[in-house]
Amino acid sequence: MIKVIWTILTLMVAGFAGTAAFVYSGFYNVAATEQHTPPVYWLLQTVMNRSVAVRARDLEVPDLSSDERFDAGLQLYQDHCVQCHGAPGVAPAPFSLSMTPVPPAIVQVGLELSAAEIFWTVKHGVKMTGMPGWSFKLTDEEIWDIAAFVVTAPLLSPSQYYELAEIEPDRPGLVENEGADKTSGDAEMGRVALRQYGCIACHTIEGITGPNAWVGPPLRRISERKYIAGVLPNSRENLVHWIRNPQGIDPLTAMPQLGVTEEHAQDIVAYLYSLGNGER
């Protein structure tokens, strides 16, 4: 028994010493330009999901079906939430696209979380995500209004959201390439750019750690596809055009304008074309 106790104590001391050495070594990169490692990301995501689910399960959800709640929630969402979570066909504000972890797309939130979980998250916020708690800024009734809108958001098309929110969609004409070589682009920089422009909020992307996103199709084996988004023949030049100006090509697409530069679009295409069977 004494040997067992000493073994346990030794392991505890060794574990504490190893943890302290890791922390003080500065080995773990906290830069927001670098994603968490898959185990760390999984741990943080799982802890957050379970924490919210447990704390929200006993909340009494009021009737959220009235038009008045939806309209009030839409206005509150525009005032306080769209900057980070976007909306159907509307991109989040540029500052939020490179947050780590990236704020989830509101369409996925509305389908994956219950109204009670949305209420709890908005009211209390989430540590280490940038999501603030709104309990001192909004009343409970206002937060329920937001929940009423969010659970309905996945049912809205971009054109419906534009009409309800009384906003004009940003649909400039086709963005021309600025003279870059069609085969140019740094694939490794493209891997970083896909995170920094928030693409992982909607797409699962091979080789990039991120949420289990399914708002947009998974981005893998792009070089083998015949068409881009079902509207453009697949080529490097067309994919650059699509990334930079999707709504200028297809006004009905829910993919928003993200302000991707020519150089970064070339880098992103270089990375996407390196997936699957390699360079085309």
Secondary structure, 3 states (H helix, E strand, C coil): CHHHHHHHHHHHHHHHHHHHHHHHHCCCCCCCCCCCCHHHHHHHHHHHHHHHHHHHCCCCCCCCCCHHHHHHHHHHHHHHCHHHHCECCECCCHHHHCCCCCCCCHHHHHHHCCHHHHHHHHHHCECCCCECCCCCCCCHHHHHHHHHHHCCHHHCCHHHHHHHHCCCCCCCCCCCCCCCCCCCCCHHHHHHHHHHCCHHHCCCECCCCCCCCCCCCCECCHHHCCEECCCEECCHHHHHHHHHCHHHHCCCCCCCCCCCCHHHHHHHHHHHHCCCCCCC
